[in-house]
Amino acid sequence: MALQQLNEQQIRDWTPEQKDRWWLENVFRGDMPQLTLRSALTGFILGGLLSATNLYVGAKTGWTLGVGLTSVILAFAMFKVLTRFGAKDMTILENNCMQSIATAAGYMTGPLISGMAAYMWIENRPMIWWQMLLFNVVLSLLGVLVAFPMKRRFINNEQQPFPEGRACGVVLDTLYTGAASVGVFKAKALAMAALIAGGLSFISGENWMKLIQEKVMRLQSSWHLTHYLDDWYYALVAKGIVPIPKIAGIPLKELALRPTLDLAMFGAGGLMGIKAASSMLIGMVLNFAVIVPWMIVIGEIKPRSGSLEAGDAVFGRVHILNNWALWWGIVIMVVASMVALFAKPKVFIEAFSGLFNRSGPRKVDVLGHIELPFNWSLIGVPIIGAVGVWMAHDWFGVGWIYGATAIPLIIVLTLIAASSTAMTGITPTGSLSKLPQFGYGALDPKHPPTNLMTAIMCVEVASNASNLLMDIKPGYMLGAKPRQQAIGHCIGIMAGALASTPLFYLLFLSGYDADKAATTPGYVQQIMAPEGGQFGFPSALQWKGVSDLVTSIFGGGTGSLLTPSIITSMIIAGVVGLIFEIIRLTSKGKFPISPLAIGLGVVVPPDSTLAMFAGAFFFWLMHRVYSKKKESKGNLLWIETHEPICAGIIAGAALVGISDVMVKVFLL
């Protein structure tokens, strides 16, 4: 069935009842199988796997990946294979429902690698695992209940585009209306990319190689493909053949300037694009190769140990960030994100103008038998919201008044986030989180969990509601039952929570020692994001940095946190972020530099930034070479199949990387 849609005049002039009746008569697919046992199980399994890759990538980069298209292609290909063994192929609505489940699971990792990690660092103790799981689930379910009253406005009535959701709908329609060979080719490309990336990650996995060579083969030592691409040079340094590479007398190693074989970040860069990756590279080079060496030379950044004069000074990325560079990186990101948010008044106007305006009376609810009943939200939001407020108070010490006032703020921020997602496909959770952090931080500045946990409440609900609306869009395009999509989203929430929560503790907190935490300040941050480790938690660094900044400004800090040079750098960064973001917005995105990405280049480990730039540059080059060769295999592979290849690289490298950590935890 070809996709049908209303024209602009119909969207503008028809009443909501007319639009619903048209959809019911022309698009709705009736009782076609949708939320079946196999679609639920497939979505549950794929969602769990994709949430694991999101957790891995998020801990490295600070952002999570959309998994909708990936899950659609994977499920389509998997059931095409199973049909050869007698299985019945999935219907288009089963695949769409599976995609909703997998997507919901994939986005459950957001709070874990941002606000919750920052909370643990500030408190210097891990959250109890079941509290993390339940708090995350409760907020996500609240997002479902908040989203569905908005669904009729944003999707049914205003027919908002939700770009990524529409893309999933178009892909599904393409796969199931005669272009199945294209889907199979993309699935094969994804699988091949995953195998190659996974294979390289496997032989570079120190723990896997140690297990196989020393434990299984009984060899005296083991070999693995080096993670650092400059090890060959440092081998020559050790022999005295070449000098130690330095900037202003500081070894590059101490500045964390080393390229690595990080295929997950290579794939992430391919999805990110050349503009953002180039801006990240600018931020990284500017910070670690220019500003930081300058600050070290003039004595503004002291070494962690040793001294420059003796030639044994030790710095490292985490020390440099925490003691100086983090602040200007945070400021340029916050200013840029807030300018981008408030520079679009239409987002705010559209968010609230149609909340109660239904463009005419709705005499008959023609979709009442398949929509999620409004009463479920009317009753469920106060009840589940109250549970969330109780959790925040009882588990994290957030005052009752702060938790209670966060609930109406959640509705406001969700409207703004959903409006942005509807129009642009971008959910501005990063910038929105700063509003409750600064607001509640000012009200309760001496208790950091207040600003962190209220911000988590607001952002998680807004994010989950906006992502659910994005998932509902393809279902609406294809004629699915929205009530079953809501149930599927809840299944995905459980899948993501059950997969990501235990994995979080195994990956990042398996070496936690309560006795050491009691006597070592910053211990939890050290074991989760160790110096030279593979996980930098840039998003958590930003959340913690904003929390520390709020405490310093409103809470009567020690005064040693922000030195004059740090304050100067923050002012300059704020002005630059303001100017660059205004230029970027007024040029309608043509300005090649993103101040937000520049700040991200400061907090993301330099090796990850280099790998992401390499991935972005490679796919940009392929696009330049093959974009005009429409019928060539290169165009099909590197342009049309760009996203599945990147997704395969990320999945293969991330899953093998996770398994390497598991080997260390359980088998060595």
C-alpha positions as CSV (number, residue, x, y, z in Angstrom):
1,M,0.0,0.0,0.0
2,A,1.5,3.3,-1.1
3,L,1.9,5.9,1.7
4,Q,-1.0,8.4,1.8
5,Q,-1.0,11.8,3.4
6,L,-3.1,14.9,3.7
7,N,-2.1,18.0,1.8
8,E,-1.3,21.3,3.5
9,Q,-4.8,22.7,2.9
10,Q,-6.5,19.7,4.4
11,I,-4.2,19.8,7.4
12,R,-5.0,23.5,7.9
13,D,-8.8,23.4,7.3
14,W,-10.1,20.0,8.4
15,T,-11.3,19.4,11.9
16,P,-9.6,16.8,14.1
17,E,-12.6,14.5,13.6
18,Q,-12.3,14.7,9.8
19,K,-8.6,13.9,9.9
20,D,-9.2,10.9,12.2
21,R,-12.0,9.6,10.0
22,W,-9.9,10.0,6.9
23,W,-7.0,8.1,8.5
24,L,-9.3,5.3,9.7
25,E,-10.8,4.9,6.2
26,N,-7.7,5.3,4.1
27,V,-4.6,4.3,6.1
28,F,-5.6,2.1,9.0
29,R,-4.8,-1.6,8.4
30,G,-7.4,-3.0,10.7
31,D,-6.5,-6.3,12.4
32,M,-3.2,-6.9,10.5
33,P,-0.8,-8.6,13.1
34,Q,1.2,-6.0,14.9
35,L,2.1,-6.6,18.6
36,T,2.6,-10.3,18.3
37,L,4.7,-12.6,20.5
38,R,7.5,-12.8,17.8
39,S,7.6,-9.0,17.3
40,A,7.7,-8.4,21.0
41,L,10.5,-11.0,21.5
42,T,12.5,-9.8,18.5
43,G,12.2,-6.2,19.7
44,F,13.1,-7.2,23.2
45,I,16.2,-9.0,22.1
46,L,17.4,-6.5,19.5
47,G,16.6,-3.6,21.9
48,G,18.7,-5.2,24.6
49,L,21.7,-5.7,22.2
50,L,21.3,-2.2,20.8
51,S,21.0,-0.6,24.3
52,A,24.3,-2.4,25.1
53,T,26.0,-0.7,22.1
54,N,24.4,2.6,23.1
55,L,25.8,2.3,26.6
56,Y,29.3,1.6,25.2
57,V,29.2,4.4,22.7
58,G,27.6,6.8,25.1
59,A,30.3,6.3,27.8
60,K,32.8,7.1,25.1
61,T,31.2,10.0,23.3
62,G,28.4,11.4,25.6
63,W,25.6,10.8,23.1
64,T,23.4,7.9,22.1
65,L,22.6,6.6,18.7
66,G,19.2,6.3,17.0
67,V,18.5,2.6,16.5
68,G,15.2,2.7,14.7
69,L,16.4,2.2,11.1
70,T,19.0,-0.3,12.2
71,S,16.4,-2.5,14.0
72,V,14.1,-2.3,11.0
73,I,16.7,-3.6,8.6
74,L,18.0,-6.2,11.0
75,A,14.5,-7.6,11.7
76,F,13.5,-7.6,8.0
77,A,16.7,-9.5,7.0
78,M,16.4,-11.9,9.8
79,F,12.9,-13.0,9.0
80,K,13.7,-13.1,5.3
81,V,16.3,-15.7,6.2
82,L,13.9,-17.6,8.5
83,T,11.3,-17.8,5.7
84,R,13.7,-20.1,3.9
85,F,13.2,-22.5,6.8
86,G,9.4,-22.4,6.8
87,A,8.8,-19.4,9.1
88,K,6.2,-16.9,8.1
89,D,7.5,-13.4,7.2
90,M,6.8,-10.5,9.5
91,T,4.1,-8.1,8.5
92,I,5.0,-4.5,8.0
93,L,3.2,-3.6,11.2
94,E,5.0,-6.3,13.2
95,N,8.3,-4.9,12.0
96,N,7.2,-1.4,12.9
97,C,6.1,-2.5,16.4
98,M,9.4,-4.3,16.8
99,Q,11.2,-1.1,15.9
100,S,9.2,0.8,18.6
101,I,10.3,-1.8,21.2
102,A,14.0,-1.7,20.1
103,T,14.1,2.0,20.0
104,A,12.6,2.4,23.4
105,A,15.2,0.0,24.8
106,G,18.1,1.8,23.0
107,Y,17.3,5.1,24.6
108,M,17.2,3.8,28.2
109,T,21.0,4.3,28.5
110,G,20.8,8.1,28.4
111,P,20.5,8.9,32.1
112,L,23.1,6.2,33.0
113,I,25.9,7.9,31.1
114,S,25.0,11.4,32.1
115,G,23.1,12.5,35.2
116,M,23.2,9.3,37.1
117,A,27.0,8.8,36.5
118,A,27.5,12.5,37.6
119,Y,25.5,11.8,40.8
120,M,27.7,8.8,41.6
121,W,30.9,10.9,41.1
122,I,29.7,13.7,43.3
123,E,28.5,11.4,46.0
124,N,31.6,9.2,45.5
125,R,29.5,6.0,45.8
126,P,27.5,3.9,43.3
127,M,23.8,4.0,43.1
128,I,22.1,0.8,44.3
129,W,21.4,-1.1,41.2
130,W,17.7,-1.8,41.7
131,Q,17.1,1.9,42.6
132,M,18.8,2.9,39.3
133,L,16.7,0.4,37.4
134,L,13.4,1.3,39.0
135,F,13.9,5.1,38.9
136,N,14.8,4.9,35.2
137,V,11.8,2.7,34.4
138,V,9.3,4.9,36.4
139,L,10.5,8.0,34.6
140,S,10.3,6.3,31.2
141,L,6.8,5.0,31.9
142,L,5.8,8.6,32.9
143,G,7.1,9.7,29.5
144,V,4.7,7.3,27.8
145,L,1.8,8.6,29.7
146,V,2.8,12.2,29.0
147,A,3.3,11.5,25.3
148,F,0.0,10.1,24.3
149,P,-2.2,13.2,25.1
150,M,0.3,15.1,22.8
151,K,0.1,12.4,20.1
152,R,-3.3,13.5,18.9
153,R,-2.2,17.1,18.6
154,F,1.3,16.7,17.1
155,I,0.6,13.6,14.8
156,N,-3.1,13.3,14.2
157,N,-4.1,16.9,14.0
158,E,-1.0,18.9,13.0
159,Q,0.6,16.1,11.0
160,Q,4.1,17.2,12.1
161,P,6.9,15.6,10.2
162,F,9.1,13.9,12.9
163,P,11.9,13.4,10.3
164,E,13.6,10.3,11.7
165,G,10.2,8.6,12.3
166,R,9.1,9.5,8.8
167,A,12.3,8.0,7.5
168,C,11.6,4.7,9.3
169,G,8.1,4.7,7.8
170,V,9.4,5.3,4.3
171,V,12.0,2.6,4.7
172,L,9.4,0.1,5.9
173,D,7.1,0.9,3.0
174,T,10.0,0.5,0.6
175,L,11.0,-2.9,2.0
176,Y,7.5,-4.3,1.9
177,T,6.3,-2.9,-1.4
178,G,8.7,-4.5,-3.9
179,A,12.2,-3.2,-3.1
180,A,13.1,-6.1,-0.7
181,S,16.4,-6.7,-2.5
182,V,17.6,-3.3,-1.4
183,G,16.8,-4.1,2.2
184,V,18.6,-7.4,2.0
185,F,21.7,-5.8,0.5
186,K,21.8,-3.2,3.3
187,A,21.4,-5.9,5.9
188,K,24.3,-7.9,4.3
189,A,26.4,-4.7,4.3
190,L,25.6,-4.1,8.0
191,A,26.5,-7.7,8.9
192,M,29.8,-7.6,6.9
193,A,30.8,-4.3,8.5
194,A,30.0,-5.8,12.0
195,L,32.1,-8.9,11.3
196,I,35.1,-6.9,10.1
197,A,34.9,-4.4,12.9
198,G,34.2,-7.2,15.5
199,G,37.1,-9.3,14.1
200,L,39.6,-6.4,14.4
201,S,38.3,-5.6,17.9
202,F,38.6,-9.2,18.9
203,I,42.3,-9.5,18.0
204,S,43.0,-6.1,19.6
205,G,41.1,-7.2,22.8
206,E,43.9,-7.8,25.4
207,N,41.6,-9.9,27.6
208,W,40.4,-12.2,24.8
209,M,43.9,-12.8,23.5
210,K,45.2,-13.4,27.0
211,L,42.4,-15.9,27.7
212,I,43.0,-17.8,24.4
213,Q,46.7,-17.7,24.4
214,E,47.6,-18.1,28.0
215,K,44.7,-19.9,29.5
216,V,43.6,-22.1,26.6
217,M,46.8,-22.6,24.6
218,R,49.1,-22.5,27.7
219,L,51.5,-20.0,26.3
220,Q,53.8,-18.0,28.6
221,S,52.7,-14.7,27.2
222,S,50.1,-13.3,24.8
223,W,50.0,-10.9,21.9
224,H,47.2,-8.6,20.8
225,L,46.8,-6.0,18.1
226,T,47.9,-2.7,19.7
227,H,45.2,-0.2,20.6
228,Y,47.5,2.8,20.1
229,L,48.5,3.4,16.6
230,D,51.7,5.2,17.6
231,D,53.2,2.4,19.6
232,W,55.7,1.7,16.9
233,Y,57.1,5.2,17.3
234,Y,57.4,4.9,21.1
235,A,59.2,1.6,20.6
236,L,61.8,3.6,18.6
237,V,61.8,6.2,21.4
238,A,62.6,3.5,23.9
239,K,65.6,2.5,21.8
240,G,66.8,6.1,21.6
241,I,66.4,6.3,17.8
242,V,63.9,9.2,17.8
243,P,63.0,11.9,20.4
244,I,59.9,12.0,22.6
245,P,57.3,14.1,20.7
246,K,56.5,17.3,22.7
247,I,54.5,20.5,22.6
248,A,56.1,23.4,24.5
249,G,58.2,20.9,26.4
250,I,55.2,18.7,27.4
251,P,55.2,15.1,26.1
252,L,52.2,14.4,23.9
253,K,51.4,11.4,26.0
254,E,50.8,13.7,29.0
255,L,48.4,15.7,26.8
256,A,46.6,12.5,25.8
257,L,47.3,13.1,22.2
258,R,47.5,9.6,20.8
259,P,45.6,8.0,17.9
260,T,43.9,4.7,18.6
261,L,42.3,1.9,16.7
262,D,38.7,2.7,17.9
263,L,36.3,1.3,15.3
264,A,33.2,2.1,17.3
265,M,34.1,5.8,17.2
266,F,35.0,5.5,13.5
267,G,31.5,4.4,12.8
268,A,30.0,7.0,15.1
269,G,31.9,9.7,13.2
270,G,30.5,8.4,10.0
271,L,27.0,9.0,11.4
272,M,28.0,12.3,12.9
273,G,29.0,13.9,9.7
274,I,32.1,16.0,8.6
275,K,30.8,19.4,10.0
276,A,30.4,18.2,13.6
277,A,33.5,16.0,13.5
278,S,35.6,18.8,12.1
279,S,34.4,21.2,14.9
280,M,35.2,18.6,17.5
281,L,38.7,18.3,16.0
282,I,39.1,22.1,16.2
283,G,38.0,22.0,19.9
284,M,40.4,19.1,20.7
285,V,43.4,20.7,18.9
286,L,42.7,24.1,20.3
287,N,42.4,22.8,23.8
288,F,45.1,20.1,24.1
289,A,47.6,21.3,21.6
290,V,47.4,25.1,22.1
291,I,45.6,26.4,25.2
292,V,46.6,23.7,27.7
293,P,50.3,23.7,26.9
294,W,50.2,27.5,27.3
295,M,48.5,27.2,30.7
296,I,51.0,24.6,31.8
297,V,53.9,26.7,30.8
298,I,52.7,29.8,32.7
299,G,51.8,27.7,35.7
300,E,48.0,27.8,35.6
301,I,47.8,24.0,35.4
302,K,50.0,22.3,37.9
303,P,51.2,18.7,37.3
304,R,49.6,15.8,39.1
305,S,53.0,14.8,40.2
306,G,56.7,15.6,39.4
307,S,57.7,18.9,37.8
308,L,58.5,20.4,34.4
309,E,62.0,21.4,35.5
310,A,62.9,17.8,36.5
311,G,61.3,16.4,33.3
312,D,59.0,14.0,35.2
313,A,55.8,16.0,35.3
314,V,52.6,13.9,35.1
315,F,49.4,15.5,33.8
316,G,46.9,13.3,31.9
317,R,43.5,14.2,30.3
318,V,41.3,13.8,33.4
319,H,43.7,16.0,35.6
320,I,43.8,18.7,32.9
321,L,40.0,18.7,32.5
322,N,39.1,18.7,36.1
323,N,41.6,21.4,37.1
324,W,41.2,23.8,34.2
325,A,40.0,22.9,30.7
326,L,36.5,21.5,31.5
327,W,35.0,24.9,32.4
328,W,35.5,26.7,29.1
329,G,34.4,23.5,27.3
330,I,31.2,23.4,29.3
331,V,30.4,27.1,28.9
332,I,30.7,27.1,25.1
333,M,28.4,24.1,25.0
334,V,25.8,25.5,27.4
335,V,25.8,28.9,25.7
336,A,25.5,27.4,22.2
337,S,22.7,25.0,23.2
338,M,20.7,27.6,25.0
339,V,21.0,30.1,22.1
340,A,19.9,27.4,19.7
341,L,16.9,26.6,21.9
342,F,15.7,30.2,22.6
343,A,16.5,31.5,19.1
344,K,13.6,29.4,17.8
345,P,10.6,31.1,19.5
346,K,8.4,29.0,17.1
347,V,9.3,26.0,19.2
348,F,7.8,27.6,22.3
349,I,4.8,29.1,20.5
350,E,3.9,25.9,18.8
351,A,4.5,23.9,22.0
352,F,1.8,25.7,23.9
353,S,-0.5,27.3,21.3
354,G,-2.2,24.0,20.3
355,L,-2.2,22.3,23.7
356,F,-5.9,23.1,24.4
357,N,-6.9,24.3,20.9
358,R,-8.3,21.3,19.0
359,S,-9.3,23.3,15.9
360,G,-12.9,22.7,16.4
361,P,-15.1,20.4,18.5
362,R,-14.5,16.7,18.6
363,K,-18.1,15.4,18.6
364,V,-17.2,11.8,18.1
365,D,-14.0,10.1,19.0
366,V,-13.7,7.9,16.0
367,L,-10.3,6.5,17.1
368,G,-11.3,5.8,20.7
369,H,-11.2,2.0,20.2
370,I,-7.5,2.0,19.2
371,E,-6.0,5.1,20.9
372,L,-4.6,5.0,24.4
373,P,-7.4,6.3,26.6
374,F,-6.9,9.8,27.8
375,N,-8.0,8.8,31.3
376,W,-4.9,6.5,31.5
377,S,-2.7,9.6,31.4
378,L,-5.0,11.7,33.5
379,I,-4.9,9.2,36.3
380,G,-1.4,7.7,35.6
381,V,0.6,10.9,35.4
382,P,-0.2,12.0,39.0
383,I,0.2,8.5,40.4
384,I,3.5,7.6,38.7
385,G,4.8,11.1,39.1
386,A,4.2,10.8,42.8
387,V,6.1,7.6,42.9
388,G,9.0,9.3,41.1
389,V,8.9,12.2,43.6
390,W,9.0,9.7,46.5
391,M,12.0,7.9,45.0
392,A,13.9,11.2,44.5
393,H,13.2,12.2,48.1
394,D,13.7,8.8,49.8
395,W,16.7,7.6,47.8
396,F,18.5,10.8,46.8
397,G,17.5,13.3,49.4
398,V,15.6,15.7,47.1
399,G,13.2,17.9,49.0
400,W,9.5,17.2,48.6
401,I,8.8,20.6,47.3
402,Y,11.5,20.4,44.6
403,G,10.4,17.0,43.5
404,A,6.7,18.0,43.4
405,T,7.3,21.2,41.4
406,A,9.4,19.2,38.9
407,I,6.3,17.4,37.7
408,P,4.6,20.5,36.1
409,L,8.1,21.6,34.8
410,I,8.3,18.1,33.2
411,I,5.1,18.8,31.2
412,V,6.5,22.2,30.0
413,L,9.9,20.8,29.0
414,T,8.3,17.9,27.3
415,L,6.1,20.2,25.2
416,I,9.2,22.1,24.1
417,A,11.2,18.9,23.4
418,A,8.4,17.3,21.5
419,S,7.9,20.5,19.4
420,S,11.6,20.5,18.5
421,T,11.6,16.8,17.7
422,A,8.5,17.2,15.6
423,M,10.0,19.9,13.4
424,T,13.7,19.1,13.3
425,G,14.1,15.5,14.5
426,I,16.4,16.8,17.3
427,T,15.4,16.4,20.9
428,P,17.3,19.1,22.8
429,T,17.7,17.2,26.1
430,G,21.2,18.5,26.7
431,S,20.2,22.1,26.7
432,L,16.9,21.5,28.5
433,S,18.7,19.8,31.3
434,K,20.5,23.0,32.2
435,L,17.2,24.7,33.0
436,P,16.4,22.5,36.0
437,Q,20.0,22.2,37.0
438,F,20.5,25.9,37.3
439,G,17.0,26.6,38.7
440,Y,17.0,23.9,41.4
441,G,20.7,24.4,42.0
442,A,20.0,28.0,42.8
443,L,17.2,27.0,45.2
444,D,19.2,24.3,46.9
445,P,22.9,25.0,46.1
446,K,24.5,23.0,48.9
447,H,22.9,19.7,48.0
448,P,24.0,18.7,44.5
449,P,21.6,15.7,44.2
450,T,18.7,18.2,44.0
451,N,19.8,19.8,40.8
452,L,21.0,16.5,39.3
453,M,18.0,14.3,40.1
454,T,15.4,16.9,39.2
455,A,17.1,17.4,35.9
456,I,17.2,13.7,35.3
457,M,13.5,13.5,36.0
458,C,12.7,16.3,33.6
459,V,15.1,15.2,30.8
460,E,14.3,11.5,31.0
461,V,10.5,12.1,30.7
462,A,10.9,14.7,28.0
463,S,13.3,12.5,26.0
464,N,11.2,9.4,26.4
465,A,8.0,11.2,25.4
466,S,9.6,12.8,22.4
467,N,11.2,9.5,21.2
468,L,7.9,7.7,21.6
469,L,6.2,10.3,19.4
470,M,9.0,9.8,16.9
471,D,8.2,6.0,17.0
472,I,4.5,6.6,16.7
473,K,4.9,8.6,13.5
474,P,5.8,5.7,11.2
475,G,3.0,3.7,12.8
476,Y,0.6,6.4,12.0
477,M,1.9,6.5,8.4
478,L,1.5,2.8,8.0
479,G,-1.9,2.4,9.7
480,A,-0.9,0.8,13.0
481,K,-2.9,0.7,16.3
482,P,-1.3,3.4,18.6
483,R,-2.4,1.6,21.7
484,Q,-0.3,-1.5,20.8
485,Q,2.6,0.8,20.0
486,A,2.4,2.2,23.5
487,I,2.4,-1.3,25.0
488,G,5.4,-2.1,22.8
489,H,7.2,1.0,24.0
490,C,6.7,-0.2,27.6
491,I,8.1,-3.6,26.7
492,G,11.1,-1.8,25.2
493,I,11.6,0.2,28.4
494,M,11.8,-3.1,30.4
495,A,14.2,-4.6,27.8
496,G,16.5,-1.6,27.9
497,A,16.5,-1.4,31.7
498,L,17.2,-5.1,32.2
499,A,20.0,-5.1,29.6
500,S,21.7,-1.8,30.4
501,T,21.6,-1.6,34.2
502,P,23.6,-4.8,35.1
503,L,25.9,-4.1,32.1
504,F,26.6,-0.7,33.5
505,Y,27.9,-2.1,36.8
506,L,29.9,-4.9,35.1
507,L,31.5,-2.5,32.6
508,F,32.2,0.5,34.9
509,L,32.0,-0.5,38.5
510,S,33.2,-4.1,38.7
511,G,36.4,-2.9,40.5
512,Y,34.6,-0.8,43.1
513,D,36.0,-1.0,46.6
514,A,33.9,0.6,49.4
515,D,36.8,0.9,51.7
516,K,38.9,2.8,49.2
517,A,35.9,5.0,48.3
518,A,35.6,6.0,52.0
519,T,39.2,7.3,52.1
520,T,39.8,8.5,48.5
521,P,38.0,11.6,47.2
522,G,36.9,11.2,43.6
523,Y,37.4,7.4,43.7
524,V,34.2,6.4,41.8
525,Q,35.1,8.8,39.0
526,Q,38.6,7.4,38.9
527,I,37.4,3.8,38.4
528,M,34.6,4.7,36.0
529,A,36.7,7.1,33.9
530,P,40.3,6.3,34.7
531,E,43.2,8.2,33.2
532,G,44.1,6.5,29.9
533,G,41.0,4.3,30.1
534,Q,38.6,3.8,27.2
535,F,35.6,5.4,28.7
536,G,35.6,9.2,29.2
537,F,32.0,9.8,30.1
538,P,31.9,13.3,28.5
539,S,28.2,13.8,29.2
540,A,28.6,13.0,32.8
541,L,31.5,15.4,33.0
542,Q,29.3,18.1,31.7
543,W,26.5,17.3,34.1
544,K,28.9,17.2,37.0
545,G,30.6,20.4,35.8
546,V,27.3,22.3,35.7
547,S,26.5,21.0,39.2
548,D,29.8,22.1,40.5
549,L,29.5,25.4,38.8
550,V,26.0,26.0,40.3
551,T,27.3,25.1,43.8
552,S,30.3,27.4,43.3
553,I,28.1,30.3,42.3
554,F,25.1,30.0,44.6
555,G,26.4,27.8,47.4
556,G,29.3,29.8,48.8
557,G,32.1,27.6,47.4
558,T,35.7,27.5,48.5
559,G,36.7,30.0,45.9
560,S,39.5,27.8,44.7
561,L,37.3,26.1,42.0
562,L,37.4,29.0,39.6
563,T,40.7,30.7,39.2
564,P,41.0,34.1,37.3
565,S,42.4,32.3,34.2
566,I,39.5,29.9,34.3
567,I,37.0,32.7,34.6
568,T,38.6,34.5,31.7
569,S,38.5,31.4,29.6
570,M,34.8,31.0,30.4
571,I,34.0,34.5,29.4
572,I,35.8,34.2,26.1
573,A,34.2,30.8,25.5
574,G,30.7,32.2,26.2
575,V,31.2,35.2,23.9
576,V,32.6,32.9,21.1
577,G,29.8,30.4,21.6
578,L,27.2,33.2,21.4
579,I,28.6,34.7,18.2
580,F,29.3,31.4,16.4
581,E,25.8,30.0,17.2
582,I,24.1,33.2,16.0
583,I,26.1,33.1,12.8
584,R,25.3,29.4,12.4
585,L,21.6,30.0,12.9
586,T,21.4,33.1,10.7
587,S,23.3,31.3,7.9
588,K,20.8,28.5,8.2
589,G,23.4,25.9,9.0
590,K,25.9,27.0,6.2
591,F,28.4,28.2,8.7
592,P,30.9,25.3,8.9
593,I,31.7,25.5,12.6
594,S,29.5,24.2,15.5
595,P,30.4,25.8,18.9
596,L,28.5,22.9,20.6
597,A,30.8,20.4,18.9
598,I,33.9,22.5,19.7
599,G,33.0,22.1,23.4
600,L,32.4,18.4,22.9
601,G,35.9,18.1,21.4
602,V,37.2,19.5,24.7
603,V,35.5,16.9,27.0
604,V,35.7,13.8,24.7
605,P,39.0,12.0,24.9
606,P,41.3,13.1,22.0
607,D,41.7,9.6,20.6
608,S,38.0,9.3,20.3
609,T,37.8,12.6,18.6
610,L,40.5,11.6,16.1
611,A,38.7,8.3,15.4
612,M,35.4,10.1,14.8
613,F,37.0,12.6,12.5
614,A,38.6,9.8,10.5
615,G,35.2,8.1,10.1
616,A,33.5,11.3,9.1
617,F,36.2,12.2,6.7
618,F,36.1,8.7,5.1
619,F,32.4,8.8,4.4
620,W,32.6,12.4,3.3
621,L,35.2,11.5,0.8
622,M,33.2,8.5,-0.4
623,H,30.2,10.8,-0.9
624,R,32.3,13.3,-2.9
625,V,33.6,10.4,-5.1
626,Y,30.3,8.6,-5.7
627,S,27.5,11.1,-5.3
628,K,27.2,11.8,-9.0
629,K,27.6,8.1,-10.0
630,K,24.0,7.2,-9.2
631,E,24.1,3.7,-10.8
632,S,27.5,2.6,-9.5
633,K,28.1,0.0,-6.8
634,G,30.1,2.6,-4.9
635,N,27.0,4.8,-4.7
636,L,24.9,2.0,-3.4
637,L,27.5,0.9,-0.9
638,W,29.0,4.1,0.5
639,I,26.0,6.5,0.1
640,E,22.8,4.5,0.0
641,T,24.1,2.1,2.6
642,H,26.1,4.6,4.6
643,E,24.0,4.4,7.8
644,P,23.8,0.5,7.9
645,I,27.5,0.2,7.4
646,C,28.2,2.7,10.3
647,A,25.7,0.9,12.5
648,G,27.4,-2.4,11.7
649,I,30.8,-1.0,12.5
650,I,29.6,0.4,15.8
651,A,27.7,-2.8,16.8
652,G,30.5,-5.2,15.9
653,A,33.2,-3.1,17.7
654,A,31.0,-2.3,20.7
655,L,29.7,-5.8,21.4
656,V,33.2,-7.3,21.1
657,G,34.6,-4.5,23.3
658,I,31.9,-5.2,25.9
659,S,32.7,-9.0,25.8
660,D,36.4,-8.2,26.3
661,V,35.5,-6.4,29.5
662,M,33.3,-9.3,30.5
663,V,36.2,-11.8,30.0
664,K,38.3,-9.7,32.4
665,V,35.6,-9.6,35.0
666,F,34.5,-13.3,34.9
667,L,37.3,-15.4,33.4
668,L,40.7,-13.8,34.2
